Amino acid sequence: MGTPEFAVASLDALVNAGCNIIAVVTAPDKPAGRGMKMTESAVKKYAIEKNIPALQPEKLKDPTFNDQLKNLKADIQVVVAFRMLPEMVWSSPPLGTINLHGSLLPQYRGAAPINWAVINGEKETGVTTFKLKHEIDTGDILLQHSFAVGENETAGEVHDRMKDIGAGVLVETIKGLANGTLTEKSQAAQQPGNLKHAPKIFTETCRIDFTKSVEEVHNLIRGLSPFPGAFTNFRDKTMKIYRSEKGTTTVGVSVKPGEHETDGRGVLQFACADGFILVEDLQLEGKKRMNVEDFLRGLR
């Protein structure tokens, strides 16, 4: 059960490991692009390629869909980047339903674990496979794998590494469940006092507050890159910043937090509480994404 490209890596790994995938459940086709053509999800495209039946329910509580699920007689259901499941769906197979989550649970439960780990400046994150139960992201842990996060790495780059790491952990999890060698661990038993959460990202989350430190602003920019993108105002237009560098010097007069200065060639920087953010990659409202040199060359 999954929809985006992130889920395809796991599905492909399971297929290549010899698992018998009897069906996929994915989002319904929806209109996209300029012509608003009906577009299939990444998981459905892969399923068609591999001749795997695809179910696309509008509603997961639909009795027809639930009958279809029961008729499949699946041993286990695997969820990667999908919707919240009602109990009638996740409790149906004999081995239950397992989920691949993009954090080291119990830390970063929620919809945007990769973004928030980067925004918070974590030096390490990871993936967790766990059994689904009522409360979101609280089920018993099956396997975990951690990896380092670079200080300039964006959420998009972490995502791309994580989808392959997660796919490997998922295959290992399925094999362990099949041969009975995996022991489930309760999250309650290892719950630290300071749990960090990963709620959905809203527009206001993406607005850059330059009264914060250079470190905090840099982490927000890379934590929201490439999507949805951290933004600020530049000459009465919205500017998204996708990549930045931490700076401590100025190219001209002293400026207040939020104000910018430029040499007109290759430096565009915004003042923060304790230094400067140097913009490397950006997109001004109504323009395409570009590097700072190209942007300044065309700036009047």
HELIX and SHEET records of a PDB file:
HELIX    1   1 GLU A    5  ASN A   16  1                                  12    
HELIX    2   2 ALA A   42  GLU A   49  1                                   8    
HELIX    3   3 PRO A   63  LEU A   72  1                                  10    
HELIX    4   4 GLU A   87  TRP A   90  1                                   4    
HELIX    5   5 PRO A  113  ILE A  119  1                                   7    
HELIX    6   6 ALA A  155  ASN A  179  1                                  25    
HELIX    7   7 ALA A  188  GLN A  190  5                                   3    
HELIX    8   8 THR A  203  CYS A  206  1                                   4    
HELIX    9   9 VAL A  214  GLY A  223  1                                  10    
HELIX   10  10 VAL A  292  ARG A  297  1                                   6    
SHEET    1   A 2 VAL A  24  VAL A  25  0                                        
SHEET    2   A 2 ALA A  54  LEU A  55  1                                        
SHEET    1   B 2 LYS A  30  ALA A  32  0                                        
SHEET    2   B 2 LYS A  37  THR A  39 -1                                        
SHEET    1   C 4 GLN A  77  VAL A  80  0                                        
SHEET    2   C 4 THR A  97  HIS A 101  1                                        
SHEET    3   C 4 GLU A 124  LYS A 131 -1                                        
SHEET    4   C 4 ILE A 141  ALA A 148 -1                                        
SHEET    1   D 5 ALA A 230  PHE A 234  0                                        
SHEET    2   D 5 LYS A 237  GLY A 247 -1                                        
SHEET    3   D 5 PHE A 276  LEU A 284 -1                                        
SHEET    4   D 5 LEU A 268  ALA A 271 -1                                        
SHEET    5   D 5 HIS A 260  THR A 262 -1                                        
SHEET    1   E 4 ALA A 230  PHE A 234  0                                        
SHEET    2   E 4 LYS A 237  GLY A 247 -1                                        
SHEET    3   E 4 PHE A 276  LEU A 284 -1                                        
SHEET    4   E 4 MET A 290  ASN A 291 -1                                        
END                                                                             
